Amino acid sequence: LGRLAAGAAPHEGIFDAALAFIDARQDCADFVLHSILRLLYQYAGPESRLSPGLVARARGSVLGFKYHPSEPGVDSLCTWTENHYILFASAAYLAGQLFPNEVFANSGETGHQKMAQNRPRILRWLDLRFHTGFSEWLSHVYYDEDLTALLALVDFCQDDEIRRRAAMVIDLLLLDMALNSYRGVFGSTHGRAYANTKRWASNEGTTDTSKLLFGTGLFSGFDNMSAIAFALSRYQLPPVLPAIAQHQDLPELLNRQRMGIRLEDAERWGLKPDGIENGLLLLTLEAYLHPRTADLTLRLFDEFNWWENSFFRPFRKYRRLLGFLRAARLLGPLCRWLEWDVCRNTREQVDILTYRTPDYMLSSAPDYRAGYGGDQQHIWQATLAPDAVCFTTHPGRLGGPTPDEWAGSGILPRVAQVKNVLIAIY
């Protein structure tokens, strides 16, 4: 896309590979799909330098994709986490807007129907982010994905309300980055992080975005989608945001935030644990086996045949037992007894404290679910330079999926921070 924008010849082999990935419904196909939607919206017009064959194939992939777990087909797409939710919903809406009268092959729905179904999903997600922030708080991985979906809405959505609200949420997300970064390193506590993104600032998904928008750090060229989307976008960056990010010589900056939703307060946000739509939104918190949501999660397994989804395959061997526990109304009490372990993925409300000086930044999530099992939460970090960082973990296992020795926590610590002093008790 960058080559096209710069006037160079398109590298169609890359697009062919992207379309094959989408057609195979590989996990993260929704990430790739947004590049194809941007290609069709921005570069497939009458004076396009794209071959007619590529445009036709891209059109077929968009019309044949599976946009929601309720649609036919067995796959192992992750559609439910906070970033995937808005990527799928915005892609479905924009695909429907692009082809309003066409029939989408997988669902049998028209583009108009896609728009009608996904408009309330988009607005509800935006409303929750505006009022509660992100459950994947300050994620230097998944903010990149959120921004990609939001920029697509700003650039291409013809609904003024959606476009305006998407731009507002982008503003707030970038404010998160500006307040919680040190000289281009998004070295804060994170709701979700991986080993490479924690150890090397150049591997953060937001590194190129920070450099482009704020002028801090460097261009790493590592696994980033949103920087090129910003470069191609009509989004207008509020000047105050780079000013905050660049104000690194302030003697001290103390930032306090609260993000997320407590499951016990879910009804306050319209998230009563009943029905498919509420169930999918509750899964954006990854509240799979929380005592309040476990029964609804298993209803979604049945509704969408998620027993065959590779992410949930470990549940399959317990299907009969889980069915018995549901029928006997024992599932909730069992999950409550084992909540410290079975809810390690769940990301509820978090308090955030970031202290920054010209020489370092210290950031933490004080007292976040202390004593519970953890997964990809990154609870605290001291950042002295891009490749000089300090943090601790409690290894859940050596190697394999998180929590491992580098990312997440077998048990989450109790953390307290006062300015530049932090105590973590495991």
Sequence and secondary structure as in RCSB ss.txt:
>XXXX:A:sequence
LGRLAAGAAPHEGIFDAALAFIDARQDCADFVLHSILRLLYQYAGPESRLSPGLVARARGSVLGFKYHPSEPGVD
SLCTWTENHYILFASAAYLAGQLFPNEVFANSGETGHQKMAQNRPRILRWLDLRFHTGFSEWLSHVYYDEDLTAL
LALVDFCQDDEIRRRAAMVIDLLLLDMALNSYRGVFGSTHGRAYANTKRWASNEGTTDTSKLLFGTGLFSGFDNM
SAIAFALSRYQLPPVLPAIAQHQDLPELLNRQRMGIRLEDAERWGLKPDGIENGLLLLTLEAYLHPRTADLTLRL
FDEFNWWENSFFRPFRKYRRLLGFLRAARLLGPLCRWLEWDVCRNTREQVDILTYRTPDYMLSSAPDYRAGYGGD
QQHIWQATLAPDAVCFTTHPGRLGGPTPDEWAGSGILPRVAQVKNVLIAIY
>XXXX:A:secstr
 HHHHTT    HHHHHHHHHHHHTT TTHHHHHHHHHHHHHHH STT  S HHHHHHHHHHHHH   STTSS   
     SHHHHHHHHHHHHHHHHHSTTSB TTT  BHHHHHHHHHHHHHHHHHHHHHH  SSTT TTHHHHHHHHH
HHHHHH   HHHHHHHHHHHHHHHHHHHHT BTTB  S BSS  HHHHH GGG TTHHHHHHHH  S    SS S
HHHHHHT      THHHHHHH TTSS EEEEEEES  GGGGGGGT  S SHHHHHHHHTTT SS TTTHHHHHHH
HHHHTGGGSGGGHHHHTTHHHHHHHHHTT HHHHHHHTHHHHTTT    EEEEEEE SS EEEE TT STTS  S
S B EEEEEETTEEE   B SSSSSSSS SSSSBSS  EEEEETTEEEEE 
